[in-house]
């Protein structure tokens, strides 16, 4: 099958829209017997021409022209990129001609052909001139035209020529775009189940695809595709499609709903928009938003002269740059055009937030701009930005997160300042917990803290065991009483390196669990368990002593060699096992792992030098056995 171009009809009731497309296609657009009996289009009709010399088809969405069916007309033209505008020569420009034109202008439709029908009943030229003048003042601009008669056939060839020319100028949407299929019909076919129809504006549908409903509640499988009543395995937009879908609740589908590519759309019930047609402040508080085939009541909150916030009664998959129509039910006032500026706007909770937001919206164009969007948001997931319809301006700083460079630099400086502040306020625990840093900076993801710490800045940051340190803050600054207590422990352990002080002795010295933890972080003590502490390097020296025993050895032999008690020997051996310095042979015996000892004995380990004080250990800049123990 060749390419397809889709147009909608537009114009006042009884101006011959259906008769014209019937004459052009040889097909009956009025599907219902009531429509044919009354000669009045009540619902959407779909007809098409045979392929032209280039193999292309023209499909028409025929819309009703009566004022009572404007909502149906909107559902027909909403997803369609071009229009066949019809005005009757014997009746001229009429109220629904004007409303249909206002709707097309609001939707930003830029491609059209004017057909002046019933030219066999009256001179078409005055009507053609007026209609062309009115169309020229809208988004349609200057359009080609033809005077025709569906009864005599006069002018139809010229109209076909203009339609063919128009078709060749229509832009071809990307075949790899995300699918958003607004439904205009849903019905059941015996033996096949639910079938939905719509105008596929962009992207590609394939048999076997998974689609999700607009509210995200249902995943449907595409069981079959038809285009112009021909079976297809794949269809790309723009095209009229009939889709056989299957899911648990496929029977609940109806006009106004939408099927989507999964995981690629944001569903929102709060949007900021630019309004044209009348000042935002003069809009009714409650109107109906028409987009695609959907008609959704919304509450309007004016923000600026031409900007407003809309609260929708149900969520829709919208993107920045989407065009829609605001219309008061009953058509009491002309429709207004809206362009979506933001599909995830900030909440307005503070005094003056509305005025500030209005100023921000005034500078927004509605054209997707990744750099500007990122500047406004500071941080945003790349997938969310794409789902908003905005291209990503760069690579993520971590995971899926994009960051505005200036905002990221400010966050990095704040993080360094918070780490320094925490070190000053908590000298015994100078490391700022990463989760606390996330909360202080109001970051949505812990991974951003880690990425900030890795980012070069004016102040170096170190990240260890989930804590952030400044360049001079990785070791605690031990208060004098703690230093004195640790030095007392050091003096005792230098006499008997493996006879760890009893818990009561630690308490007597004022070495609480917090103080011991600070001394361990400072590299002044080595913690074996909560109640067993030794000097840094004691583990490697113990392995050296044990390596001199006949291998394997028992707990009792190890205790004797180390000149310590069972209270210390048991956890110390388990600690050595965890370090890979020793290993179990069976339930009773262990052995030293070869190659782990430097063979230097006690004197080779400088940490046991009696001239090294706690203060020296706490300020040691180079690698120590403490670093290994951590």
C-alpha positions in Angstrom: 0.0 0.0 0.0 1.2 3.5 -0.8 1.3 6.5 1.5 -1.8 8.0 3.0 -2.7 11.6 3.7 -5.5 12.4 6.1 -7.8 15.5 6.0 -10.8 16.5 8.0 -13.8 18.3 6.6 -15.0 21.6 8.2 -17.8 24.0 7.6 -21.4 24.9 8.4 -24.2 22.4 8.6 -25.9 21.5 5.3 -23.1 23.1 3.2 -22.5 19.8 1.4 -19.4 18.4 3.2 -20.6 14.8 3.1 -21.9 15.1 -0.5 -18.6 16.4 -1.6 -16.4 13.6 -0.1 -19.0 11.1 -1.4 -18.4 12.6 -4.9 -14.6 12.5 -4.4 -14.4 9.0 -3.1 -17.5 7.1 -4.2 -18.0 6.1 -0.6 -20.8 6.9 1.8 -19.4 8.8 4.9 -22.7 8.7 6.9 -22.6 5.4 8.6 -25.9 5.6 10.5 -29.3 5.1 8.9 -30.6 8.1 10.8 -27.9 10.3 9.2 -28.9 9.2 5.7 -32.6 9.5 6.4 -32.2 13.1 7.7 -29.4 14.1 5.4 -27.5 15.4 8.4 -24.2 14.2 9.7 -24.4 13.3 13.4 -21.1 11.5 13.9 -17.7 11.1 12.4 -17.5 9.4 9.0 -14.4 7.9 7.3 -13.9 7.6 3.5 -10.9 7.6 1.2 -9.9 7.8 -2.4 -8.3 5.1 -4.5 -4.5 5.3 -5.0 -3.4 8.1 -7.4 -0.5 7.7 -9.9 2.0 7.8 -7.1 0.1 5.2 -5.1 -1.1 7.6 -2.5 -4.5 7.6 -0.8 -6.5 10.6 0.5 -8.5 9.7 3.6 -11.2 12.1 4.9 -12.6 12.4 8.4 -16.1 13.8 7.7 -17.3 15.9 10.7 -20.8 17.2 11.5 -21.4 20.9 11.0 -24.3 21.4 13.3 -23.7 23.6 16.4 -24.9 20.8 18.7 -22.1 18.6 17.5 -19.1 20.9 17.8 -17.5 18.5 20.4 -17.8 15.7 17.8 -16.2 18.0 15.2 -13.3 18.7 17.6 -12.8 15.0 18.0 -12.6 14.6 14.3 -10.1 17.4 13.5 -8.0 17.2 16.7 -5.6 14.5 15.5 -5.7 15.5 11.8 -3.0 17.7 10.2 -5.0 19.2 7.2 -8.5 20.2 6.4 -11.0 20.5 3.5 -12.9 23.6 4.3 -16.3 23.8 2.8 -18.6 26.8 2.2 -21.8 26.7 0.1 -22.1 29.3 -2.7 -25.8 29.7 -2.1 -25.5 30.3 1.7 -22.2 32.0 2.1 -20.3 32.4 5.4 -22.3 31.1 8.4 -21.9 30.9 12.2 -20.5 27.4 12.2 -18.2 28.3 9.4 -16.7 30.9 11.8 -16.6 28.6 14.8 -15.0 25.8 12.8 -12.4 28.2 11.5 -11.7 29.5 15.1 -11.2 25.9 16.2 -8.8 25.1 13.3 -6.9 28.3 14.1 -6.7 27.3 17.8 -5.3 23.9 16.9 -2.7 25.6 14.7 -3.8 23.7 11.5 -1.6 25.1 8.7 -2.7 23.1 5.6 -6.1 23.4 3.9 -8.0 23.6 0.6 -11.2 25.7 0.3 -14.1 24.1 -1.6 -17.0 26.4 -2.5 -19.9 23.9 -3.0 -23.2 24.3 -4.8 -21.6 26.5 -7.4 -24.4 25.3 -9.7 -26.9 27.2 -7.6 -25.2 30.6 -7.1 -22.2 32.6 -8.3 -19.3 31.1 -6.1 -16.9 34.0 -6.5 -18.2 36.4 -3.9 -18.3 33.6 -1.3 -14.9 32.4 -2.4 -13.4 35.8 -1.9 -14.9 36.3 1.6 -13.9 32.8 2.7 -10.3 33.2 1.4 -10.0 36.5 3.3 -11.2 35.0 6.5 -8.9 32.0 6.2 -5.9 34.1 5.5 -6.2 35.8 8.9 -5.7 32.5 10.7 -3.1 29.7 11.0 -4.3 28.4 7.6 -3.0 31.4 5.8 -3.5 31.7 2.0 -5.0 28.5 0.7 -5.8 27.1 -2.7 -9.5 26.9 -3.6 -12.0 25.4 -6.1 -15.6 26.0 -6.9 -17.5 22.7 -7.2 -20.8 21.0 -7.6 -21.3 17.6 -6.1 -24.4 17.2 -8.2 -23.1 18.1 -11.7 -19.5 17.2 -11.0 -18.2 20.6 -12.1 -14.9 21.6 -10.6 -14.2 18.2 -9.0 -11.2 17.5 -11.1 -9.7 20.9 -10.2 -10.4 20.1 -6.5 -8.7 16.8 -6.8 -5.7 18.5 -8.3 -5.5 20.9 -5.4 -5.9 18.1 -2.9 -3.1 16.2 -4.5 -0.8 19.2 -4.4 -1.7 19.7 -0.7 -1.0 16.1 0.1 2.5 16.4 -1.3 3.3 19.4 0.9 2.2 17.7 4.1 5.1 16.9 6.5 5.8 13.3 7.1 6.0 12.6 10.8 8.8 10.4 12.2 8.1 6.7 12.0 10.0 6.1 15.2 8.0 8.6 17.3 6.2 7.5 20.4 2.6 6.4 19.6 -0.3 8.4 20.9 -3.5 7.1 19.3 -6.6 9.1 20.2 -9.6 6.8 19.8 -12.6 8.0 17.8 -14.5 4.7 17.7 -14.5 1.4 19.7 -16.7 -1.6 18.8 -16.8 -5.4 19.0 -16.3 -7.7 16.0 -17.5 -11.2 16.4 -14.6 -13.6 16.5 -12.1 -10.8 16.9 -13.0 -8.9 20.0 -12.5 -5.2 20.5 -11.5 -3.0 17.6 -10.7 0.7 17.9 -10.1 3.3 15.2 -8.3 6.6 15.1 -5.9 8.8 13.2 -2.3 7.7 13.9 -0.5 11.1 13.9 3.1 9.8 14.2 5.1 6.7 15.0 4.5 3.1 13.9 2.0 0.4 15.1 2.9 -3.2 14.6 1.0 -6.5 15.2 2.3 -7.8 18.5 3.0 -4.4 20.0 2.0 -3.6 23.6 0.1 -0.4 24.2 -1.0 1.1 27.5 -4.3 3.0 28.1 -4.1 6.7 28.8 -4.7 6.2 32.6 -2.0 3.5 32.7 -4.4 0.9 34.1 -4.4 -1.5 31.2 -1.8 -3.0 28.9 -3.2 -4.2 25.6 -1.7 -6.3 22.8 -2.2 -5.4 19.2 -3.7 -8.6 17.6 -4.4 -7.1 14.2 -4.2 -4.0 12.1 -6.2 -2.6 9.2 -5.7 0.5 7.1 -8.4 1.4 4.5 -9.9 -2.1 5.1 -6.6 -3.9 4.2 -4.8 -6.1 6.7 -1.4 -4.8 7.6 1.4 -6.0 9.8 2.7 -2.4 10.4 1.3 1.1 9.8 3.1 4.4 10.2 1.5 7.8 10.7 -0.2 9.8 9.4 -2.8 7.1 8.7 -6.3 6.0 9.5 -6.1 2.8 11.4 -8.3 0.1 12.8 -6.6 -1.8 15.6 -7.8 -5.1 17.0 -6.6 -5.0 20.7 -6.8 -7.6 23.5 -6.7 -7.0 27.2 -8.6 -7.7 30.4 -10.7 -4.6 30.0 -10.5 -3.8 26.3 -14.3 -3.7 26.2 -14.2 -0.5 28.3 -12.5 1.5 25.5 -14.4 4.4 24.0 -14.0 7.7 22.1 -11.8 10.2 23.9 -9.5 7.6 25.3 -5.9 7.1 24.1 -3.5 4.3 23.5 0.2 4.9 24.1 3.7 3.5 23.7 4.4 2.1 27.2 6.8 4.0 29.6 7.2 7.0 27.2 4.5 9.4 28.3 3.8 11.5 31.4 0.2 11.6 32.5 -0.7 14.9 34.1 -3.8 16.6 35.5 -2.0 19.9 36.0 -0.6 22.0 33.2 0.5 25.6 32.6 -0.6 27.0 29.2 -0.5 30.0 27.0 -4.0 31.2 26.0 -4.9 33.1 22.8 -8.4 34.2 21.7 -9.2 36.2 24.9 -7.4 37.3 28.0 -6.8 34.5 30.4 -8.5 36.5 33.2 -11.8 36.5 31.2 -12.0 32.8 30.8 -14.8 31.0 32.8 -13.6 29.2 35.8 -14.7 25.9 34.4 -14.4 25.1 30.6 -13.7 22.0 28.5 -10.3 21.2 27.2 -10.3 19.5 23.7 -7.2 17.7 22.6 -7.1 14.7 20.2 -10.5 13.1 20.6 -10.6 13.9 24.3 -12.9 16.4 25.9 -12.0 17.0 29.6 -13.5 19.5 32.0 -10.8 21.8 33.5 -10.6 24.5 36.2 -8.8 27.7 35.1 -6.5 29.7 37.3 -5.2 32.8 35.4 -1.6 33.6 36.0 -0.7 36.3 33.5 -2.4 38.2 30.8 -2.1 35.2 28.4 -1.1 32.4 30.7 -3.1 30.1 33.0 -2.9 27.0 35.1 -5.4 24.2 34.2 -6.5 21.5 36.6 -7.9 18.6 34.7 -10.6 16.2 36.1 -8.6 13.3 34.7 -5.0 12.8 33.7 -4.0 13.0 30.0 -0.7 12.2 28.2 0.4 15.7 27.3 3.7 17.2 26.1 5.2 20.6 25.8 4.1 22.3 22.6 0.8 20.4 22.4 -2.0 22.6 21.0 -5.6 22.3 22.3 -8.9 24.2 22.5 -10.7 25.6 25.5 -14.4 25.8 24.8 -17.3 26.6 27.1 -20.0 23.9 26.9 -22.8 25.1 24.8 -20.6 27.5 22.8 -21.6 30.6 24.6 -18.3 32.3 23.7 -15.7 31.7 21.0 -13.2 28.9 21.6 -9.7 29.8 22.9 -6.4 28.3 21.8 -3.9 26.9 24.3 -0.3 25.9 23.9 1.0 23.6 26.6 4.1 25.2 28.3 4.7 22.9 31.2 3.2 19.4 31.9 4.9 19.2 35.3 4.6 22.7 36.8 5.6 23.6 40.4 3.0 23.9 43.1 2.1 27.5 44.0 2.0 27.5 47.7 3.9 30.6 48.9 2.7 34.2 48.8 3.6 35.7 45.5 4.3 32.4 43.8 1.6 33.0 41.2 3.1 36.3 40.1 6.6 34.8 40.0 5.3 31.9 37.9 3.5 34.3 35.5 6.8 36.1 34.9 8.5 32.8 34.3 5.8 31.6 31.9 6.0 34.9 30.0 9.4 33.9 28.7 8.4 30.4 27.7 7.6 29.8 24.0 5.9 26.4 24.0 8.7 25.1 21.7 10.5 22.2 23.4 13.9 23.5 24.6 16.0 21.1 26.5 18.6 23.6 27.7 16.0 26.1 29.0 13.9 23.3 30.6 16.9 22.0 32.4 17.9 25.5 33.6 14.4 25.9 35.1 14.3 22.5 36.8 17.9 22.2 37.8 17.7 18.4 38.0 15.5 16.1 36.0 15.5 12.5 34.9 16.4 12.2 31.2 13.4 9.8 30.7 11.0 12.3 32.3 12.4 15.1 30.1 11.8 13.0 26.9 8.4 12.1 28.1 7.6 15.8 28.4 8.4 16.0 24.7 11.7 17.9 25.4 15.0 16.7 23.9 17.8 16.0 26.4 20.5 18.7 26.1 23.4 16.5 27.3 24.6 13.4 29.1 23.4 12.4 32.6 25.6 13.3 35.6 24.8 9.9 37.2 22.3 7.2 36.3 19.4 8.9 34.4 19.8 12.3 36.0 20.5 15.4 34.0 21.7 18.5 35.7 22.0 22.2 34.7 25.7 23.0 34.9 25.3 26.1 36.9 22.9 24.5 39.3 25.2 21.5 39.7 28.2 23.8 40.5 26.1 25.5 43.2 25.1 22.2 44.7 28.8 21.1 44.7 29.8 24.2 46.7 26.9 23.8 49.1 27.8 20.1 49.7 31.4 21.1 50.5 30.2 23.8 52.9 27.8 21.4 54.6 30.6 18.8 55.0 32.9 21.4 56.6 30.1 22.7 58.9 29.3 19.2 60.1 33.0 18.5 60.8 33.2 21.7 62.9 30.1 20.8 64.8 30.9 17.1 65.3 34.7 16.9 65.7 34.5 13.3 66.9 32.3 12.3 64.0 33.4 14.6 61.2 31.9 12.6 58.3 28.6 14.0 57.0 26.3 11.1 56.4 25.4 11.0 52.7 21.6 10.6 53.4 21.8 13.7 55.7 23.5 15.5 52.8 20.7 14.5 50.4 18.1 16.0 52.8 20.1 19.2 53.4 20.4 19.8 49.6 16.8 18.5 49.0 18.1 16.1 46.4 15.7 13.4 45.1 18.3 10.6 44.9 21.2 9.5 47.1 23.2 8.7 43.9 23.3 12.5 43.2 25.3 13.0 46.5 27.9 10.5 45.4 28.1 12.1 42.0 28.6 15.5 43.5 31.3 14.3 45.8 33.2 12.9 42.7 32.8 16.2 40.8 35.9 18.4 41.0 35.4 21.6 43.0 37.2 24.3 44.9 37.2 22.0 48.0 38.1 18.3 47.8 35.5 15.9 49.1 36.2 12.3 50.2 33.4 9.7 50.5 34.0 6.8 52.8 31.5 4.2 54.1 28.6 6.5 53.3 30.1 9.6 54.9 31.5 12.8 53.3 34.7 14.4 54.5 36.6 17.5 53.6 40.3 17.2 52.7 41.3 17.7 56.4 38.3 16.1 58.0 38.7 12.4 57.3 40.1 11.9 60.8 38.3 13.0 63.9 39.7 15.8 66.0 39.8 14.0 69.3 39.0 16.1 72.4 41.8 16.2 75.0 40.1 13.9 77.5 39.6 11.3 74.8 43.2 11.7 73.7 44.4 11.2 77.2 42.3 8.1 77.6 43.5 6.6 74.4 47.1 7.3 75.4 46.5 5.5 78.7 45.2 2.4 76.7 48.2 2.6 74.4 50.6 2.5 77.4 48.9 -0.5 78.8 48.8 -2.3 75.4 52.5 -1.6 74.8 53.2 -3.8 77.8 50.8 -6.6 76.7 49.7 -5.9 73.1 47.0 -8.5 73.1 45.5 -8.1 76.6 42.7 -5.7 75.6 41.3 -3.6 78.5 38.1 -4.9 80.1 34.9 -3.0 79.5 35.0 -1.6 83.0 38.4 -0.2 82.4 37.2 1.5 79.2 34.3 3.0 81.1 36.7 4.2 83.9 38.8 6.0 81.3 35.7 7.6 79.8 36.0 5.7 76.5 32.3 5.4 75.6 31.2 3.6 72.5 31.1 7.0 70.7 34.6 7.9 71.9 36.0 4.5 70.9 34.4 4.9 67.4 36.1 8.3 67.0 39.4 6.9 68.1 39.1 4.1 65.6 38.2 6.5 62.8 41.3 8.6 63.9 43.5 5.6 63.5 44.4 5.6 67.2 42.7 2.3 68.1 41.7 -1.0 66.3 38.3 -2.3 67.2 37.9 -6.1 67.2 34.5 -6.0 68.8 32.5 -3.4 70.7 34.3 -4.4 73.9 37.7 -5.5 72.5 40.1 -2.8 71.3 43.8 -3.1 70.4 46.4 -0.9 68.9 46.4 -0.3 65.1 48.5 -3.0 63.4 47.8 -5.5 66.2 46.1 -7.8 63.7 49.0 -8.1 61.4 51.4 -8.5 64.3 49.2 -11.3 65.8 49.3 -13.1 62.4 53.1 -12.8 62.5 53.3 -14.3 66.0 50.9 -17.1 65.0 52.9 -17.9 61.9 55.8 -19.1 64.1 53.6 -21.8 65.7 53.5 -25.3 64.2 50.7 -25.3 61.7 47.8 -25.8 62.2 47.2 -24.6 65.8 44.5 -24.6 68.3 42.7 -21.8 70.1 44.6 -22.7 73.3 47.9 -22.6 71.5 47.1 -19.2 69.9 46.0 -17.8 73.3 49.3 -18.9 74.9 51.4 -17.5 72.0 49.6 -14.2 72.1 49.7 -14.0 75.9 46.1 -13.1 76.2 42.8 -14.4 77.4 40.0 -16.4 75.8 37.9 -13.2 75.8 40.3 -11.6 73.4 41.6 -14.6 71.5 38.3 -15.8 70.2 37.2 -12.6 68.5 40.7 -11.8 67.4 41.1 -15.1 65.6 37.7 -14.5 64.0 38.9 -11.0 62.9 42.0 -12.5 61.5 39.8 -15.0 59.6 37.8 -12.2 58.1 40.9 -10.4 57.0 42.2 -13.5 55.3 45.3 -13.7 57.6 44.2 -17.1 59.1 41.7 -19.8 58.1 40.0 -22.7 59.7 41.2 -26.2 59.1 38.4 -27.9 61.1 36.3 -27.1 64.2 39.4 -27.0 66.5 42.3 -25.8 64.4 43.4 -22.9 62.2 46.4 -22.1 60.2 48.1 -19.0 58.9 47.7 -18.2 55.3 51.0 -18.1 53.6 52.4 -14.9 52.2 50.4 -12.7 54.5 53.1 -11.8 57.0 56.1 -9.5 56.3 58.2 -11.6 58.7 59.4 -8.5 60.4 58.2 -9.2 63.9 57.0 -6.6 66.4 59.8 -4.2 65.8 59.0 -3.9 62.1 55.6 -2.4 62.7 56.0 1.3 63.5 52.5 1.6 65.0 54.0 0.0 68.1 56.7 2.5 68.4 56.3 3.9 71.9 57.3 7.3 70.6 54.1 7.5 68.4 51.4 9.3 70.4 47.6 9.3 69.9 47.9 12.8 68.5 50.5 11.5 66.0 48.2 8.7 65.0 45.2 11.0 64.7 47.0 13.3 62.3 48.9 10.7 60.2 48.4 11.6 56.6 49.9 8.6 55.0 48.6 5.0 54.7 48.4 3.1 58.0 47.2 -0.3 59.0 44.0 1.5 60.1 43.2 2.1 56.4 43.5 -1.7 55.8 41.3 -2.5 58.7 38.5 -0.2 57.4 
